[in-house]
Every structure is written in C-alpha cells, then in structure tokens.
Amino acid sequence: MCPSQDHSSAAAAGSEPDASHTADAAGTRVTAWVHGHVQGVGFRWWTLQNAKELGLAGYAKNLVDGRVCVVAEGTETAVAELVQRLSEQPSKHHRPGSVETVIPHYTDPRGASGFHTR
C-alpha cells in the first residue's frame, strides 16, 4: 500500500535523503508519487524494467487519482538513479507518458525483495 501524500503541493518535505540515509551499504527506500499522464501508457512496466536493471526491490502502483506510486529500495546510488530516471526532462531512457512532477520521500529500507507492478 502506498502511503498517502498530499498531491496539492509541488514541493515535497523530505525530498532529499537526510544524514541517516547516506550510506550505500545500509540502503534506502523511496516512495515517489509521480504526477502527469502516467497511466495507460506502459509507465509501470517501464518502471519495473528500470528498477530491475538497477537491482531495486519494490513496486509501482496506479492510484485512483491518476498518479503512479513507486516504492523502491536498494543502495542509495541505485534509488537516486531511479528517481532521476522518473523525473528527467526530457527522458533519456525512453520513459512513456508525460511526467509533470515526482515527489520523493526517503525512509529506511524494510527488506523488500523483487520488483513488481500492482
């Protein structure tokens, strides 16, 4: 389940990892709310492929309000790369759809395994 996120704000509190989430060995977890035209265009499948390529665990899920929630955990470097791929304009990784905003929130990893779509 994706935690609730107030999507009325384009800026996110906690959008940068704090000092407790800086060691790659310890890993990190991101919950990223992706706003834009991201449903019905292959966005979750694209996210799945990129997350697997980066060695991340977690999931991508469509939300009823049209956003996609991406939860991913792994090394800080790999998680940061996925967030970059989700948000880069224009996409250098052939991302489908049209992303307006990505709001990431970083926390400690929870031991997820595998990456899938919901």
N, C-alpha and C positions, 0 to 999 in steps of 0.2 A: 504494500500500500504506500502511495506517495503521500508524504506529509502535506498538509495544507499550506499554501503560500498565497499571500495577498498579491494578486496579479495586477492591482491598480497602480503599483509603483514600478517604474522602470529601473530604479536603483535598488540594489539588494543589500540589506545589512548582512554582514558575514560573507561577502562575496570573495574575500581573499582569505587564504588559509592563515590561521594565526600561528604563533610560535610553536604551539604544541603539535602542529601538523606539518612540520618541515622536514622530518627525516624520512627519506625514501624507504628505508628498511622497515619502518613502522607502518608505512602506508597511510592512505587517507580515503575518505569516502566523500563523494559529492552527490547531492540531489540537485539537479538542474531542471528548471522549468523553462521550456522552450516555447516561445510565442511566435506566431506567424502562420503561414499556410504550410502546416507540417503534418496534416492528417490526410490519408488517401493518396499519398504521393510516394510511398516507399521510404519515408523518413525513419521509421523504427527499424526496418530491415537494414538500411544504410548504417544506422547507429550500431546495430548488432554486429555487422561486419567490421566496422572500425574498432569497436570495443574488443572484439576477439583478436584482431590484429595487434592491438596494444596490450593484450594479456589481462584485460579487466574482467571483473565479475560484476553482475548486477542485472538490470533490466531497463527496458524502455516501454512506456505505457501511454496510450492515448487517454486524455482526460475529457470529460464531458463538455468542457468549455472551449475545446479546440486546441488546447496546448498539448504538448507531449512532456511527460515527466521522465527524466533519465536519471537512474541511480546507478553509480559506478564506483567500484573500489579497487584499489591496487596501489602501485607506487605513486608517489606524488607526481613524478615526471609523466607517467602514463595518463593519470587522471587529468593533469593540466593540458596535455596534448589533446585529449578527447574534448575538453571544454573549448579549447582553441578551434578544433575542427567543427564543433557545433555552431560556433559564433562567427567564424571568419567571413569577411565580406570583401570581395566575392569568394565563394568557396573554391579552394584549390583541390578539393577532394571529391568533386562531383556530387555534392550534397543535394538531394532532391528537395523540392519545395522552395519556400522562401522564409528565411528566419528573420524576424524583426528584433527580438531580444532573447538573451539567455540569462537567466537569473540563477547563479550557482550558490549553494550553501554547503560548506565543508564541515564534516564531523569525523569522529574516529571510525575506522572500519569495524564491521560487525561480523566478518568471517564469511561473506557471501562466496558462492562458488558457481562457476559458469555464468554465461550471459544469455539472456533470453528476452523475448518480447511478451507482453501481456496484453 
